Amino acid sequence: MRLVVLGANGQIGRELTRSLTPLGDVVALDRAGCDLARLDMIPGVVHNTRPDVLVNAAGYTAVDKAETDEALATLVNGTAPGVIAHEARKVGALLVHYSTDYVFDGAKAAPYVEDDPPSPLNAYGRGKLAGERAIGAAGGDHLILRTSWVFAARGHNFLRTMLRLARERDELRVVSDQVGAPTWARDIADATAEVIRLAQRERGGRQFNSELLHMTAAGAASWHGFAQAIFDGASDRIASRPTLRAIATEDFPTPARRPKNSQLCCDRLRERFGVTLPQWTSGLERCLADLRADAKEP
Ligand SMILES: NC(=O)c1ccc[n+]([C@@H]2O[C@H](COP(=O)([O-])OP(=O)(O)OC[C@H]3O[C@@H](n4cnc5c(N)ncnc54)[C@H](OP(=O)(O)O)[C@@H]3O)[C@@H](O)[C@H]2O)c1
């Protein structure tokens, strides 16, 4: 099987390159290999790489910047996925694509299910929702995996920001009224590999249905609770632990509005593929162990 990964330099993309290797030949393309802002580049890339499975882990992920850069965010997150899906269909490839909890407004009192009506609060969420719809409209075999609050040992993420700020500040104010599931990129990549393995089997038996599925770690936390767990787990890396203060969203204004409830119900993923991601606390523990191992390398 030939698997092509777009966005191979991102948090999820880097982990996918590793997790997908047991399934076949992996072709990992970074932005230079396939720039989604250049729609004319996409057909040639798909045609030349001839994937059986195409995984799109590329995305415009700067949520606040997207507010003033919506045209580019929408091109990359909304339009390009439709072109990718169209090209994947032409070569008979399964398209796996990632979307986000930010398609919801967060007003629901329980975890969101796939059929809940989306209502994004920000430009990033609007672009991602457009991407989901464009993939559906292309009509090829696809799986859209909505995930949330991704962290990894490398890249831009909350875990790394907290570890840096802990070295720079005595006190940190962190929002405690937004709740979601912090999800380790490696757990997403491993779960994606299993989903692809089973989906390809379904396709072989002509029993495959394209679907939108929620895929996050189990459990939930606020950003404040996540920060607390990071400082508990990384106490060996932090010389003097800063005081953590819980604040309300209103006290930490950002260009993009964010949902208060980001929790996604992942029952459908479990029911179809038997896949459940570990608790977010377990992902954090293993990611911190990875960071420690990296630090020990000469
Ligand atoms: N991060 C989260 O919390 C989160 C939550 C829910 C869903 N998601 C979704 O999960 C997917 C992967 O996210 P991630 O956390 O791995 O993001 P990430 O670490 O920011 O990686 C995104 C990758 O996309 C690449 N990229 C950006 N613009 C591109 C373009 N025009 N053409 C080609 N590549 C481009 C970036 O390339 P460079 O390395 O060159 O910048 C980067 O390697 C995205 O679809 C995202 O929307 C993420």
The ligand as an SDF file (V2000), in Angstrom:
LIG
                    3D

 48 52  0  0  0  0  0  0  0  0999 V2000
   -3.5660   21.8660   16.6720 N   0  0  0  0  0  0  0  0  0  0  0  0
   -4.7950   21.6280   17.1530 C   0  0  0  0  0  0  0  0  0  0  0  0
   -5.0830   21.8670   18.3280 O   0  0  0  0  0  0  0  0  0  0  0  0
   -5.8530   21.0350   16.2480 C   0  0  0  0  0  0  0  0  0  0  0  0
   -7.1330   20.8110   16.7900 C   0  0  0  0  0  0  0  0  0  0  0  0
   -8.1120   20.2620   15.9670 C   0  0  0  0  0  0  0  0  0  0  0  0
   -7.8200   19.9490   14.6540 C   0  0  0  0  0  0  0  0  0  0  0  0
   -6.5770   20.1900   14.1540 N   0  0  0  0  0  0  0  0  0  0  0  0
   -6.3330   19.8830   12.7390 C   0  0  0  0  0  0  0  0  0  0  0  0
   -5.3630   18.8570   12.6170 O   0  0  0  0  0  0  0  0  0  0  0  0
   -4.5780   19.0620   11.4480 C   0  0  0  0  0  0  0  0  0  0  0  0
   -3.1030   19.0290   11.8080 C   0  0  0  0  0  0  0  0  0  0  0  0
   -2.8760   19.9660   12.8400 O   0  0  0  0  0  0  0  0  0  0  0  0
   -1.4940   20.0590   13.6490 P   0  0  0  0  0  0  0  0  0  0  0  0
   -1.8430   20.3240   15.0650 O   0  0  0  0  0  0  0  0  0  0  0  0
   -0.5910   18.9340   13.2990 O   0  0  0  0  0  0  0  0  0  0  0  0
   -0.9880   21.4340   13.0340 O   0  0  0  0  0  0  0  0  0  0  0  0
    0.4720   22.0280   12.8720 P   0  0  0  0  0  0  0  0  0  0  0  0
    1.4240   21.4130   13.8140 O   0  0  0  0  0  0  0  0  0  0  0  0
    0.2870   23.5200   12.8380 O   0  0  0  0  0  0  0  0  0  0  0  0
    0.8470   21.5230   11.4070 O   0  0  0  0  0  0  0  0  0  0  0  0
    0.1950   21.9950   10.2810 C   0  0  0  0  0  0  0  0  0  0  0  0
    1.1090   21.7410    9.1100 C   0  0  0  0  0  0  0  0  0  0  0  0
    0.4450   22.2880    7.9530 O   0  0  0  0  0  0  0  0  0  0  0  0
    1.4160   22.8990    7.1850 C   0  0  0  0  0  0  0  0  0  0  0  0
    0.8640   23.9510    6.3520 N   0  0  0  0  0  0  0  0  0  0  0  0
    0.3780   25.1660    6.6880 C   0  0  0  0  0  0  0  0  0  0  0  0
    0.0140   25.8470    5.6060 N   0  0  0  0  0  0  0  0  0  0  0  0
    0.2750   25.0250    4.5510 C   0  0  0  0  0  0  0  0  0  0  0  0
    0.1320   25.1690    3.1430 C   0  0  0  0  0  0  0  0  0  0  0  0
   -0.3180   26.2890    2.5830 N   0  0  0  0  0  0  0  0  0  0  0  0
    0.4930   24.1220    2.3670 N   0  0  0  0  0  0  0  0  0  0  0  0
    0.9970   22.9850    2.8940 C   0  0  0  0  0  0  0  0  0  0  0  0
    1.1800   22.8120    4.2100 N   0  0  0  0  0  0  0  0  0  0  0  0
    0.8210   23.8310    5.0170 C   0  0  0  0  0  0  0  0  0  0  0  0
    2.4220   23.5110    8.1380 C   0  0  0  0  0  0  0  0  0  0  0  0
    3.6200   23.6430    7.4210 O   0  0  0  0  0  0  0  0  0  0  0  0
    4.9280   24.3960    8.0130 P   0  0  0  0  0  0  0  0  0  0  0  0
    5.5530   23.3720    8.9160 O   0  0  0  0  0  0  0  0  0  0  0  0
    5.7210   24.6870    6.7800 O   0  0  0  0  0  0  0  0  0  0  0  0
    4.4170   25.6100    8.7090 O   0  0  0  0  0  0  0  0  0  0  0  0
    2.4620   22.4580    9.2490 C   0  0  0  0  0  0  0  0  0  0  0  0
    3.5200   21.5390    9.0550 O   0  0  0  0  0  0  0  0  0  0  0  0
   -5.0690   20.3670   10.8290 C   0  0  0  0  0  0  0  0  0  0  0  0
   -6.0120   20.0720    9.8540 O   0  0  0  0  0  0  0  0  0  0  0  0
   -5.7570   21.0650   11.9840 C   0  0  0  0  0  0  0  0  0  0  0  0
   -6.7680   21.9500   11.5370 O   0  0  0  0  0  0  0  0  0  0  0  0
   -5.5750   20.6910   14.9380 C   0  0  0  0  0  0  0  0  0  0  0  0
  1  2  1  0
  2  3  2  0
  2  4  1  0
  4  5  1  0
  4 48  2  0
  5  6  2  0
  6  7  1  0
  7  8  2  0
  8  9  1  0
  8 48  1  0
  9 10  1  0
  9 46  1  0
 10 11  1  0
 11 12  1  0
 11 44  1  0
 12 13  1  0
 13 14  1  0
 14 15  2  0
 14 16  1  0
 14 17  1  0
 17 18  1  0
 18 19  2  0
 18 20  1  0
 18 21  1  0
 21 22  1  0
 22 23  1  0
 23 24  1  0
 23 42  1  0
 24 25  1  0
 25 26  1  0
 25 36  1  0
 26 27  1  0
 26 35  1  0
 27 28  2  0
 28 29  1  0
 29 30  1  0
 29 35  2  0
 30 31  1  0
 30 32  2  0
 32 33  1  0
 33 34  2  0
 34 35  1  0
 36 37  1  0
 36 42  1  0
 37 38  1  0
 38 39  2  0
 38 40  1  0
 38 41  1  0
 42 43  1  0
 44 45  1  0
 44 46  1  0
 46 47  1  0
M  CHG  2   8   1  16  -1
M  END
$$$$
